[in-house]
Amino acid sequence: MRLARLTQRKEFLAAAEHGRRFRSSALSVQVLDRSANDEAGLRLGLTASRKVGNAVKRNRIRRRLRAAAQLALADKAMRPCDLVVVARPETLTASFAMLVSELSVGLDRARPQKPGRHSASKDRRAAQPAPARQPT
C-alpha cells in the first residue's frame, strides 16, 4: 500500500509549527495530528535540504526514507496525521534497519514543541508595541 503524500509547502509548515517532534541522529520527525473524521489517513512528507549533500545524495536519502516508511508505517496508514521526515547527513550512512525502527518509534514518541520556540517568539514580538522614541 502506498502512503499518501504531503505536497504543498503550507502542509510542511503546519507540521513544523504546530506538530510534535522526535529527533534522532539520522533524522527528525514532525507529527501533526488531524481530526479523526479526516479520510486521508497518514500522509508522509520528506525533506532533505542542501546541507545534507548534493542532488544525488538527497535523492538517495529520499528513496531510502520512502522505502523505510513503507515498512515502518504500513500498519499505521489509517492514523489521521501528517508526518514530515527531515533528513540529516547521517541518514545516508545509517543502516536501513535503524531508519525503519526510528520512523516507527518517532511517530509514537514525538513530543509537543516546547513553548517559546519559533512561531511563539514571533507572536510575542508582534504583540508588543514598539517603544516610543524620545526626541533628542
Backbone as JSON, one array per atom type, in Angstrom:
{
  "sequence": "MRLARLTQRKEFLAAAEHGRRFRSSALSVQVLDRSANDEAGLRLGLTASRKVGNAVKRNRIRRRLRAAAQLALADKAMRPCDLVVVARPETLTASFAMLVSELSVGLDRARPQKPGRHSASKDRRAAQPAPARQPT",
  "N": [[0.84, -1.19, 0.0], [0.54, 2.17, -0.84], [1.67, 5.14, 0.7], [-0.07, 8.19, 1.41], [0.85, 11.47, 0.26], [2.43, 14.5, 1.41], [2.22, 17.52, -0.23], [2.15, 20.27, -0.53], [3.66, 23.36, 0.41], [2.57, 24.71, 2.62], [1.48, 22.65, 4.13], [3.73, 21.3, 5.06], [4.85, 23.37, 6.58], [2.86, 23.72, 8.51], [3.04, 21.33, 9.96], [5.59, 21.65, 10.98], [5.29, 23.91, 12.55], [3.1, 23.51, 14.33], [3.2, 20.89, 15.09], [4.18, 17.76, 16.79], [7.45, 16.66, 17.9], [10.24, 14.51, 17.14], [13.54, 13.65, 17.58], [16.45, 12.17, 16.21], [19.69, 10.7, 15.63], [19.91, 10.33, 12.9], [17.65, 11.39, 11.66], [14.85, 13.69, 11.78], [11.6, 13.87, 13.06], [8.42, 15.18, 12.45], [5.22, 15.45, 13.67], [1.91, 16.0, 12.96], [-1.15, 15.87, 14.31], [-4.36, 15.13, 13.02], [-7.93, 15.66, 12.65], [-10.17, 13.0, 13.59], [-12.14, 12.31, 11.76], [-11.1, 12.81, 9.31], [-10.5, 11.57, 6.15], [-8.15, 10.89, 4.83], [-6.08, 9.59, 6.19], [-2.77, 8.62, 7.24], [-0.34, 10.88, 6.12], [2.61, 11.39, 4.32], [5.55, 13.33, 4.32], [8.63, 14.2, 2.92], [11.8, 15.67, 3.44], [14.89, 16.97, 2.43], [17.45, 18.99, 2.87], [19.86, 21.17, 1.19], [22.03, 21.06, 2.81], [22.55, 18.44, 3.5], [23.79, 17.27, 1.38], [24.75, 16.87, -2.14], [22.59, 16.81, -5.1], [22.37, 14.13, -5.91], [22.91, 12.7, -3.55], [20.84, 13.66, -1.91], [18.57, 12.72, -3.27], [19.0, 9.96, -3.05], [18.8, 9.69, -0.29], [16.09, 10.4, 0.08], [14.85, 8.29, -1.32], [15.63, 6.1, 0.28], [14.39, 6.8, 2.71], [11.7, 6.8, 1.93], [11.31, 4.09, 1.3], [11.85, 2.96, 3.81], [9.79, 4.1, 5.28], [7.58, 2.89, 4.11], [7.78, 0.28, 5.13], [7.87, 0.72, 7.93], [5.57, 2.18, 8.58], [3.34, 0.91, 7.6], [1.32, -0.47, 9.05], [0.19, 1.63, 10.35], [-1.14, 3.24, 8.64], [-3.75, 4.2, 8.5], [-4.01, 6.03, 10.49], [-4.93, 9.27, 11.43], [-2.92, 11.64, 10.6], [-0.26, 13.97, 9.82], [2.97, 13.4, 8.72], [6.17, 14.51, 8.78], [9.36, 13.99, 7.63], [12.54, 14.95, 8.3], [15.58, 14.94, 6.83], [18.93, 14.16, 7.83], [22.52, 14.5, 7.5], [23.55, 12.03, 8.39], [21.65, 10.2, 7.67], [22.19, 9.02, 5.26], [24.29, 7.24, 5.76], [23.36, 5.63, 7.78], [22.13, 2.48, 8.98], [19.68, 0.53, 7.23], [17.81, -0.85, 8.74], [17.9, 0.57, 11.12], [16.81, 3.03, 10.31], [14.16, 2.25, 9.73], [13.29, 1.41, 12.28], [13.56, 3.82, 13.75], [11.74, 5.49, 12.46], [9.26, 4.23, 13.01], [9.24, 4.36, 15.79], [9.47, 7.09, 16.14], [7.01, 8.17, 15.34], [5.31, 7.49, 17.43], [6.62, 8.45, 19.74], [6.94, 11.17, 19.47], [7.09, 14.41, 20.76], [5.32, 17.27, 22.11], [6.05, 20.53, 20.89], [8.35, 22.7, 22.54], [7.29, 25.47, 24.51], [7.68, 28.87, 23.45], [9.25, 28.64, 21.28], [10.12, 29.13, 17.84], [7.34, 30.04, 16.2], [5.93, 31.05, 18.4], [7.66, 32.89, 19.56], [7.78, 34.77, 17.55], [5.14, 35.67, 17.57], [5.04, 36.86, 20.07], [6.8, 39.02, 19.74], [5.43, 40.46, 17.8], [3.14, 41.17, 19.17], [3.96, 42.98, 21.08], [4.08, 46.46, 21.48], [5.99, 48.83, 19.65], [8.66, 50.6, 21.21], [8.22, 54.0, 22.18], [9.85, 56.72, 20.62], [12.07, 59.04, 22.0], [12.41, 62.5, 21.53], [15.49, 64.02, 20.72]],
  "CA": [[0.0, 0.0, 0.0], [1.32, 3.4, -0.96], [1.26, 6.18, 1.64], [-0.42, 9.48, 0.83], [1.99, 12.37, 0.35], [2.28, 15.93, 1.6], [2.75, 18.11, -1.46], [2.18, 21.73, -0.51], [4.55, 23.96, 1.41], [1.82, 25.07, 3.82], [1.31, 21.44, 4.92], [5.01, 21.09, 5.73], [4.99, 24.43, 7.59], [1.91, 23.45, 9.61], [3.61, 20.26, 10.78], [6.76, 22.2, 11.67], [4.89, 24.94, 13.52], [2.13, 23.06, 15.32], [3.29, 19.45, 15.33], [5.05, 17.19, 17.8], [8.75, 16.37, 17.3], [11.13, 13.46, 17.62], [14.84, 13.8, 16.93], [17.44, 11.11, 16.37], [20.94, 11.08, 14.97], [19.79, 10.23, 11.45], [16.51, 12.12, 11.11], [13.94, 14.38, 12.68], [10.22, 13.58, 12.67], [7.42, 16.14, 12.91], [3.9, 14.81, 13.55], [0.75, 16.88, 13.17], [-2.37, 15.06, 14.4], [-5.53, 15.73, 12.39], [-9.2, 15.18, 13.21], [-10.42, 11.58, 13.34], [-13.05, 12.12, 10.63], [-10.37, 13.06, 8.06], [-10.43, 10.27, 5.5], [-6.88, 10.65, 4.13], [-5.17, 8.75, 6.95], [-1.42, 9.14, 7.41], [0.27, 11.47, 4.93], [4.05, 11.46, 4.52], [6.33, 14.34, 3.62], [10.07, 14.01, 3.09], [12.59, 16.83, 3.07], [16.33, 16.87, 2.57], [17.98, 20.28, 2.41], [21.17, 21.1, 0.54], [23.05, 20.81, 3.83], [22.85, 17.02, 3.6], [24.62, 16.83, 0.26], [24.34, 17.3, -3.47], [21.3, 16.28, -5.55], [22.42, 12.67, -5.93], [22.79, 12.24, -2.16], [19.49, 13.99, -1.41], [17.62, 11.79, -3.88], [19.22, 8.64, -2.44], [18.23, 9.78, 1.06], [14.63, 10.36, -0.03], [14.46, 6.93, -1.7], [15.8, 5.24, 1.47], [13.35, 7.15, 3.69], [10.41, 6.36, 1.4], [11.25, 2.64, 1.46], [11.77, 2.68, 5.24], [8.45, 4.48, 5.72], [6.64, 1.85, 3.65], [7.85, -0.84, 6.07], [7.63, 1.12, 9.32], [4.28, 2.82, 8.81], [2.27, 0.2, 6.89], [0.22, -0.79, 9.95], [-0.35, 2.88, 10.91], [-1.53, 4.04, 7.48], [-5.07, 4.8, 8.67], [-3.94, 7.02, 11.57], [-5.1, 10.6, 10.82], [-1.87, 12.6, 10.95], [0.75, 14.32, 8.83], [4.29, 13.03, 9.2], [7.24, 15.1, 7.99], [10.66, 13.45, 7.99], [13.61, 15.85, 7.9], [16.8, 14.14, 6.76], [20.21, 14.69, 8.28], [23.6, 13.84, 6.74], [23.73, 10.65, 8.85], [20.63, 9.34, 7.07], [22.8, 8.3, 4.15], [25.17, 6.17, 6.23], [22.69, 4.81, 8.79], [21.63, 1.2, 8.47], [18.27, 0.59, 6.85], [17.02, -1.33, 9.88], [17.81, 1.68, 12.08], [15.84, 4.01, 9.78], [12.82, 1.69, 9.9], [12.92, 1.45, 13.7], [13.41, 5.2, 14.2], [10.49, 6.04, 11.93], [8.11, 3.69, 13.74], [9.3, 4.89, 17.16], [9.28, 8.54, 16.06], [5.59, 8.51, 15.25], [4.7, 7.33, 18.75], [7.32, 9.18, 20.79], [7.05, 12.6, 19.19], [6.62, 15.24, 21.88], [4.92, 18.62, 21.72], [7.11, 21.54, 20.8], [8.49, 23.49, 23.75], [6.78, 26.83, 24.33], [8.7, 29.89, 23.27], [10.05, 28.33, 20.09], [9.72, 29.57, 16.51], [6.19, 30.91, 15.97], [5.53, 31.72, 19.63], [8.52, 34.05, 19.77], [7.37, 35.76, 16.57], [3.88, 36.23, 18.03], [5.33, 37.74, 21.2], [7.39, 40.25, 19.22], [4.41, 41.2, 17.07], [2.14, 41.66, 20.11], [4.5, 44.08, 21.86], [4.19, 47.68, 20.7], [7.35, 49.37, 19.54], [8.85, 51.67, 22.19], [8.14, 55.34, 21.64], [11.14, 57.4, 20.57], [12.17, 60.34, 22.66], [13.15, 63.45, 20.7], [16.75, 64.47, 21.3]],
  "C": [[0.88, 1.24, 0.0], [0.77, 4.46, -0.01], [0.91, 7.46, 0.89], [0.72, 10.45, 1.09], [1.56, 13.79, 0.71], [2.92, 16.59, 0.39], [2.9, 19.62, -1.39], [3.02, 22.26, 0.64], [3.82, 24.27, 2.71], [1.57, 23.85, 4.71], [2.58, 21.12, 5.7], [5.19, 22.12, 6.86], [4.06, 24.21, 8.77], [2.45, 22.37, 10.52], [4.8, 20.78, 11.58], [6.35, 23.15, 12.79], [4.03, 24.39, 14.65], [2.29, 21.6, 15.73], [4.19, 19.07, 16.5], [6.35, 16.77, 17.12], [9.44, 15.2, 17.96], [12.43, 13.61, 16.85], [15.7, 12.58, 17.21], [18.69, 11.54, 15.62], [20.79, 11.12, 13.45], [18.66, 11.07, 10.86], [15.73, 12.82, 12.21], [12.53, 14.14, 12.15], [9.31, 14.64, 13.28], [6.05, 15.53, 12.63], [2.82, 15.82, 13.88], [-0.49, 16.01, 13.15], [-3.53, 15.83, 13.79], [-6.78, 15.14, 13.01], [-9.46, 13.74, 12.76], [-11.31, 11.35, 12.13], [-12.38, 12.44, 9.29], [-10.08, 11.73, 7.39], [-9.09, 9.95, 4.86], [-5.95, 9.7, 4.89], [-3.81, 9.41, 7.08], [-0.9, 9.67, 6.07], [1.75, 11.72, 5.25], [4.67, 12.57, 3.69], [7.8, 14.15, 3.93], [10.79, 15.29, 2.68], [14.05, 16.58, 3.37], [16.92, 18.15, 2.0], [19.36, 20.1, 1.76], [22.3, 20.88, 1.52], [23.44, 19.35, 3.9], [23.66, 16.49, 2.43], [24.09, 17.33, -1.07], [23.05, 16.59, -3.88], [21.27, 14.76, -5.54], [22.23, 12.11, -4.53], [21.4, 12.5, -1.62], [18.46, 13.04, -1.99], [17.77, 10.39, -3.3], [18.63, 8.6, -1.04], [16.71, 9.67, 1.0], [14.13, 8.97, -0.43], [14.55, 5.98, -0.51], [14.69, 5.52, 2.48], [11.97, 6.69, 3.21], [10.24, 4.85, 1.58], [11.13, 2.26, 2.94], [10.38, 3.02, 5.78], [7.41, 3.46, 5.29], [6.61, 0.69, 4.64], [7.4, -0.43, 7.48], [6.19, 1.57, 9.57], [3.11, 2.1, 8.14], [1.08, -0.09, 7.79], [-0.42, 0.46, 10.55], [-0.9, 3.78, 9.82], [-2.89, 4.72, 7.65], [-5.11, 5.82, 9.8], [-4.01, 8.42, 10.97], [-4.03, 11.59, 11.29], [-0.99, 12.87, 9.75], [2.1, 14.05, 9.45], [5.32, 13.62, 8.25], [8.56, 14.56, 8.52], [11.72, 14.39, 7.42], [14.91, 15.07, 7.97], [17.99, 14.91, 7.31], [21.3, 13.97, 7.5], [23.81, 12.38, 7.13], [22.71, 9.68, 8.27], [21.22, 8.48, 5.96], [23.63, 7.11, 4.61], [24.51, 5.26, 7.27], [22.19, 3.51, 8.17], [20.13, 1.32, 8.19], [17.37, 0.15, 8.0], [16.86, -0.23, 10.93], [16.81, 2.73, 11.6], [14.41, 3.52, 9.98], [12.39, 1.8, 11.36], [12.72, 2.88, 14.19], [12.15, 5.85, 13.66], [9.29, 5.52, 12.7], [8.08, 4.22, 15.17], [9.0, 6.39, 17.16], [7.83, 8.96, 16.01], [4.92, 8.44, 16.62], [5.32, 8.21, 19.83], [7.43, 10.68, 20.56], [6.4, 13.4, 20.31], [6.21, 16.61, 21.38], [6.12, 19.56, 21.75], [7.16, 22.35, 22.08], [7.95, 24.89, 23.51], [7.93, 27.81, 24.18], [9.59, 29.62, 22.07], [9.38, 28.91, 18.86], [8.54, 30.54, 16.5], [5.78, 31.66, 17.24], [6.38, 32.96, 19.87], [8.18, 35.14, 18.77], [6.1, 36.46, 17.02], [4.11, 37.21, 19.17], [5.9, 39.07, 20.72], [6.35, 41.09, 18.51], [3.39, 41.82, 18.03], [2.65, 42.85, 20.91], [4.6, 45.33, 20.99], [5.65, 48.17, 20.7], [7.51, 50.5, 20.55], [8.84, 53.03, 21.49], [9.53, 55.99, 21.68], [11.05, 58.75, 21.25], [12.92, 61.31, 21.75], [14.42, 63.93, 21.43], [17.19, 65.79, 20.79]]
}
